Amino acid sequence: MASGMEKSPVVKRSIVIGGHKTSVSLEDAFWTGIKEISGERSLTLSQLVSEIDEGRAHGNLSSAVRLFVLDYYKGRSVAVGAH
């Protein structure tokens, strides 16, 4: 039965930043991306999300994480395409 409305793939996940528990609502692809980036940078997930939180000018934390992951991979694909 296809109604045209699929269940949102967004999952709410808890994380501790700055000593406080908070949550971010992210699709699996963004959650996987942020975990990969934290590993590549030898940071814990909490450390990386804290950096994103400190650097965001506006918007909510979930949006800031999505934009960070998008910018990271866009930058990487541009660098690969330049070689």
Buried (B, 14 or more C-beta within 10 A) or exposed (E): EEEEEEEEEBEEBEBEBEEEEBEBBBBEEBBEBBEEBBEEEEBEBBEBBBBBBEEBEEEEBBBBBBBBBEEBEEEEEEEEEEE
